[in-house]
Amino acid sequence: MAALTIASKANQATTLPALVLAQYVNESDPNAKIDIGFEDVEHLLSADQSDLELRLTGKPPIYTSKNVLPELLQSFTFWQGKNEKLVHEWVDRVDGFAPTDFKLVEGPLLELDSHLTLRSYVVGYTLTPADLAVWGAVRGNKVAYAAVKKGAMLNVTRWFKFVEETNTWIAPAVQSLNAHAQERKVAKSKEGANYDIALPDTEKGVVTRFPPEPSYVQESFPRQSGHGYLHIGHAKAACLNDYFAHEMYQGTLICRFDDTNPSKEKEEFQDAIVEDLALMGIKPDKTTYTSDYFQELYDYCITLLKAGKAYADDTERETMQHERMHGIASKRRDATVDENLARFEEMKKGTVDGVKWCIRAKMSVDNPNKAMRDPVIYRCNPQPHHRTGNKWNVYPTYDFACPIVDSTEGITHALRTIEYRDRNPQYYWMLEALNLRKVHIWDFARMNFIRTLLSKRKLAKFVESGVVWGWDDPRFPTIRGIRRRGMTIDALREFILKQGPSRNIVNLDWTLFWATNKKYIDPIAPRHTAITKENAVTATIEGARVAAYTEDKPKHGKNPELGTKKVAYSSEILVDQADAQAFAQDEEITLMNWGNAIVRRISHSLNPLNRSLVTSLELELHLQGDVKKTKQKITWLATSGQELIPVELVDFDYLITKDKLEEDDNVDDFLNPKTEFRTEAVADGNVAALKEDDVIQFERKGYFRVDRAFRHGEKAVMFCIPTGKEGKGK
């Protein structure tokens, strides 16, 4: 199986040759199939500006036109013939048609024009990859294509039209590249994106893994951050691995704890990760630990040292970083195998001299992709490990351990965020160097949200400094934080999967997130009533029964399965101050769950500083009135016939005030001074039976999750659940 991925925003003079060749394979060879896909990006691999990625079964990915085109020629042999050498020569010259400056591309065009003077094809007497590759480069270059259309070079124009007209499949191939972005945009807006995409080589089963690190402190090099308490960014990785393993392919999901750093691993965070996965409804088939493979990893490091593919280095960290940045070889790079093994032994013993050394993979000194510049693969850290105790003084880095353990555990598809894309060649290098089973990598974009920090180091600072209550604070983007705020598992999974397989990093709006959640909670949230205590207005009801009474009413007007609740009626009720201020004399209003009433008297405060404050109301029941014709439809509570339950309604705002913090922004400068809003209220007597985690709707006030249930002597605490319409968010 083969797959070609094209950066649709890249220079088409470098991408069209590969697209045309791949399409020709699909048109001409019934036994060959190249899946052609597009990414709405300019570069697939930032370090080397790659605009193409070719994946072939059993081989690591191949990037850039310079490498992809020869590989296509070599892998699909049906077009190889006696002119093979000439074909390769012309394919190698394709890059000459890429410059968009006419002065630079004019020379290659004139040379091609001269070559085609007495020829119908670039090489020989039939169509070859040389024609297709050169045609694609000329068609993809706007400057060169314009010259061809004007007929400035007669032979090139004649040949160009001949190739296009005799190969009817070529125009749709070009159109597919041009139309891709627009088509995908329209489709996504109509249906919402999804992950119903085909992973390669799934015939023999699918095994994915979610590899959290049980820590929260940022590691300076090379791992970007630990997981600790999982946040919304980790949730995407966990849900996708679970989706592909359990829903799309009926495979296996492994949760592997990357516990390679004894300085930072904490069982508290390991337990938290297990709990967070459960909160998301994710049940791994198996749980493993990288520390289970310390002996194997150590042995593999010895293998690399003996093969001359790794070396010991005691260069100071700052100097090493400078050398890697500027492509300077370490002074230890050419040490002998025996010297390197001896130093690794000192590291293993944890001696004073051993702690000065590390082991580096001997990949490259000056590769354009800096991740390939002799990365560190082992460090000496003579501290006890929470699982292996004092057995080891040397520990592998994540970049060394991950591909080895993936291959060892039978992982078939490693799903990684695009932040790792520059390190993918490093991943494949490890497998190749150690002759291990290959693993497919699937890249996806992480989720970022406006006014939200996902850096565990910065979130930890908020916890430690008391800005928030803890890792489960409802203002936090942690899984337990958003669950405590009222997010449901089903909504979380739907939102993540609907982001689609895009590799573009965007800042999402929380309103979309919570709007998805509303779809799930609205049909099942029982309806209740709460009245704000501050300046609540007492209204007397003329025409009401003298004695209070109750009636059974449905908890949800559209969902009878939720059962009924007791609604109390009395001649005296409470209404919100805001509602009372909106009434006009003799206006007919609707008392929800009762009927219409006419406002007969409105009494205001005698305080000259606050004359608008309503102090009491007199209402006259008018139950025969038409509820459809009233403007004011209000909630209310009977003051007798039930026990009014004290509740505290809590709403929250974003922790930071800027949509997107830049690298040089000081977080403290953008802290929101007030993010917590508490309102004292009383609720209907049915609220006394609610339990922690129940989700309800206080009519006309919003949806709430019960954070603390009512107990006599203790008010209930309710957290407001956003619906995508409020101005406040996480």
PyMOL commands that set and color helices and strands:
alter all, ss='L'
color gray80, all
select helices_A, chain A and resi 12-28+46-48+65-75+77-79+84-92+94-97+102-115+129-140+142-150+154-166+170-191+232-248+267-279+290-306+317-326+337-349+354-356+370-372+398-408+418-433+456-465+479-485+489-497+510-524+560-562+577-582+627-629+667-670+685-689
alter helices_A, ss='H'
color red, helices_A
select strands_A, chain A and resi 2-7+34-39+52-56+62-63+207-210+252-257+286-289+310-313+358-361+376-380+394-396+413-417+440-444+448-449+507-508+527-528+530-532+537-542+549-554+564-569+572-575+588-591+595-604+614-621+633-634+637-638+645-652+676-683+695-698+702-708+716-721
alter strands_A, ss='S'
color yellow, strands_A
deselect
rebuild
show_as cartoon
